[in-house]
């Protein structure tokens, strides 16, 4: 992922790293990931695509905390065709362009001391 706002860039390599990232996100958020139609350029056994995305999610980290998260941006994806497995992702860069988190906290009402 490319750096965005206060978030540093992060690199995930291989299935194990990607699985760990997905498990981390899924432990915090539930949501819908909308991927738009890609623009693809083919060049023999290689291809490149740009895919815009929107993400809408909710968080409930405890009885007194909930929230909503939205994000939008794009993926630049390089593909490589191999003889044994067909088309595979060789590299993907995620670039968030906008995001927002709205949080709700239960209100504490102090007991009446009068």
N, C-alpha and C positions, 0 to 999 in steps of 0.2 A: 504494500500500500504506500502510495506517495504521502508525504507529509501534508497535513491539512490543518490549518488553524493551530491549536496548541498540541495536536497529536503528531508525534514524530513518524517518519517513515518506518515501515516494518517489512522485512522480507521473510516469506515462508517458502521453504524448499521441500518438495516431496509430499507424499501422502500423509506421513505422520505429522508433519508441521501443520498441514492444512486441516487435518482431522482435529488436532488440538485447538486450532483457532475456532473452528465451527462449534466444538463442544463448549468452549469458553463463552462464545456469543450466545449459544442456546441456553446456557445456564442462567443468563441474565435477561435475555429478551425473548419475546415471542412476536412474530410479525410476518409480513408479506413482502416478498422481494419481487418487484416488477422489473423485468428486463425487456427493453424495447427492441425493435428490429435492428439487426446489425448491419453495418456497412462493411462489406467484405471485399478484399482485393486478393485474387488468386494469382500465384506465380509458381507454377509447377507443383512441387511437393511442399511448398510453403504457402501460407496465407496470413493475412493480417486483418483484424476486424476492430471496429470501434462499436461498443454497445453501451447505450445510455441506460441508467437504472434509476429507480426510485425504491426506497425502503421505508415501510411504515411499521412501527413496532410499539409494543407496550412492555413496561417493566413493573414488576410487583416484588420488591425486595424485602417486604415485611408488611405486617398488619398496618403500620403507620406510614407507609411510603409506596407510592405508585407513580407512574409517569408514562409519557408517550415520547417516542423518538422518531424523527423523520430524517432522511438523508437522500441526497440525489447527487449524481455524478456520472462517471463513465468508466468503462474498462477498455484499455487497449490490449488486445490479445494477439499473440503470435502463435500460429499453429504449424506443426510439422507432420507430414504424412510419413509413416513408417510401414514397411512391408508386412510386419507381423500383427500390428495393432491398429492400423488405419490412422485416422487423424487424431493427434494428441496436442494438448496445450503445451507449448514450449516455454512461454512466458506470458504473464498477465500482470498489468499494472492497473490498480484501482485508484482512481482519483475522485475523491469526494469534492464536490463544488459547493454544496450547501448542506446544512444540517441544523436541527433544532431539537432540544429536549425540554419538555414541560414536565415539571414534577409537582406532585400534590403530597402534602404532609397533613396527617390528622391534627386537628386543632386541640391544643391542651387548654382545658378550661379549669382555672384554679378554683378550689372550693371557696365558698363564701366565708370570709373570716369576720364579717361584720356582726 
